[in-house]
């Protein structure tokens, strides 16, 4: 059974993958390290890649974790990279995010406030059930504020133009955080939002297993 390395979303952990059927692989969940002072996304990815102990690994990343998976794929040769609700290059980051980066809006935005506005987070992630809301709230409130602000800065300033040859991109058509109109996915999931790794877990599991 193959090892498959999973990168969760912005500061989240393996809980975002709890609803996937991973019986087709041996899942290895990459642990987020806290970024060093003024650390580049490239160096951060290099440090995370030290958790991968085999040649030509399979990487799966959700949201910001997908961007990190792409950065890791620039460092080591991979068998396959699968992105879920993510972006492949800077061209798939919405222009309004990039504009926010130019005026450094992410630096003055109070992170604690972002972690507490549950109704807005529920709307942006497209969650509706109490179980989904509870999981999302726990993930967001437990994310280290320093890591969250650092990652927001890396997203709005991401300059990557490299796309791994072996990449598969899965995206929801109703994603409000990274709208589908800005990306070119291999699989578009109708009606799915940014939290589809949880909400459409069965469909995600089938697509992933069929592409390994």
Order of alpha helices (4+ residues) and beta strands (2+ residues): beta-beta-alpha-beta-alpha-beta-alpha-alpha-alpha-alpha-alpha-alpha-beta-beta-alpha-alpha
